[in-house]
């Protein structure tokens, strides 16, 4: 019997890869393949999750279960008042069982309403936070971190503090891992109790410290409205401080009360009633708020580099140079300066009020910034320091870290080099056009702030009026190398290029460097390094470090005294007069000297000045350099100098800057210094203000003045304007 042949396949042979796979792969194979890929993906995710905390990236479960707060180090002002603490702040822990129910309820209602329902992280909160970011409602939607995650971040530095980019998401995942470990190791009440004792409150750590420092009472004694206020403050202590920002603090407190009503912790009527309860208006006696966060961070960095982790657990007492009263005066003067600038119609940038609620920046902010340093020019002790507008939003310290063009505050280094080389203050330089070739082949044609040129003029008058052309020509006459070496020797640590534009402040400098360099003027030649620490004591009271002032003689005393005289003129009748003497109302009884500074684009406004026993430098500008005012008209005399004068008036008279006649009968913070007297080594010679020649009957008496000369540099010719071939314009 014959075997039947198989019937031929009528379909054509598969040609493509897809068809061949379809012919030979069973649907079950698809399922197996998908399962394999899914397993690989899950394995990869699991591996990444397990390796996220490899090594020391996160605390171990043993660390979580045995965590103990260490003894903190106390940071004190110069007068011994405590300004902050470094380390884990659990000086006065409270038991959650001893608290009224509404205290933890207030915190839970506003920070993590599902705290008792989740296992360490809350997917719903994360989804809400993501939605808020996507819809630009992040301020009202809340954050995605649970109380347990926040506790994890506050307890262990290994988790990190990244606020943007991939690092932010890695930090969040680490928080989740540690939060899960905390939830497995402790009960919910234990976690909440630790949180209430650990959280940073602006005036110490923990709600008990906050209750004492904001309300003047123990946490066990607060009422519902006060509990809601403390819960409001912990979200952002700087923004919701009731003494600094009462309206914002009340709005946040009332939000907490509404959330408590939403969660049925209190009734709606009770919430409405407690909203009428007044906020505290006077700080509790003996309590000092954190008045200088940028200063405190500088101190922390110094101590951390010297003592490492011991500074956070060793119980040290650190006496700093900070003067609390001066710090507050500096802060007030700066805030008034910022407000005055933002209110000007020419200011067209974003304003601080638009960002001061929930936004944080790693470094650069979009609103007006500034910095301030005040120090004792003899010792270098920093009395006050403002490194920016909001430490919580940006910890970048503009007083110590920001590189900004110096503008005309650099000119005194040019004039110092000239005086040191034997050029007298009555030396004549022609204020006229300057055209200099550049390496690019183009010509550099700088300009003065005022469009008119003034012709032949003494360098004293040129510094007084901040004339660019004279500074450029004088720098060329002295030598750019000499100018650069003078600035470096006096304290400028940044690069100083040997270009003509350097003479008018095109190079970038640090505000703290400018303070150091200017300290050589009031001390008549000795510069001092600014420093914030007086001494460090261990937990037993033994002095373990007492840094001494680092003084260096950098100028001849005769040179410094001539420069003091020239810089006094700037405040007496020059570019600093109106701001310091008129706007700020600093009386003439306070001998003052200094220099305004503005760059050509109006992006940086400076004033650096001093009295015989106090020196201060001020800077205003945008973090991303751009003109402060439309048209580039923001000047050091208009923006920074009034702040300097405002501060000095408060220091010496203790009254508001808008009360120029209210100084009688007020005890000053510092004794009013007598004006600088003539230096015994200098020769005082009567000369003509316009020509720099010796005063004579052939020149007007009203233009005569007493000039100081280093012996051998005095003029020898008598003034005789009648024989001059060109008329010298009369100068004010």
Buried (B, 14 or more C-beta within 10 A) or exposed (E): EEEEEEEEEEEEEEEEEEEEEEEEEEEEEEEEEEEEEEEEEEEEEEEEEEEBBEEEBBBEBEBBEEBEBBBBBBBBBBEEEBBBBBBBBBBBBBEBEEBBEBBBBBBBBBBBBBBEEBEBBBEEBBEBBEEBEEEEEBEEBBBBBBBBBBBBBBBBEBBBEBEEEEEEEBBBBBBBBBBBBBBEBBEBEEBBBBBBBBBBBBBBBBBBBBBBBBBBEEBEEBBBBBBBBBBBBBBBBBBBBBBBBBEBBBEBBBBBBBBBBEBEBBEEEBBBBBBEBEBBEEBBEEBBBBBBBBBBBBBBEBBBEBBEEBBBBBBBBBBBBBBBBBBBBBBBBBBBBBEBBBEBEBBEBEBBEEBBBBBBBEEEBBBBBBBBBBBBBBBBBBBBBBBBBBBBBBBBBBBBBBBBBBBBBBBBBBBBBBBBBEBBBBBBBEBEEBEEEEEEEEEBEBEBBEEEBBBBBBBBBBBBBBBBBBBBBBBBBBBBEBBBBBBBBBBBEEEBEEBBBBBBBBBBBBBBBBBBBBBBBBBBBBBBBBBBBBBBBBEEEEEEBEBEBEBBEBBBBBBBBBBBBBBBBBBBBBBBBBBBBEBBBBBEEBBBBBBBBBBBBBBBBBBBBBBBEBBBBBBBBBBEBEBBBBEBBBBBBBBBBBBBBBBBBBBBBBBBBEEBEEBEEEEBBBEEBEEBEEBEEBBEBEBBBBBBBBBBEEBBEEBBBEBBBBEEBBBEEBBBBEEEEEEBEEBE
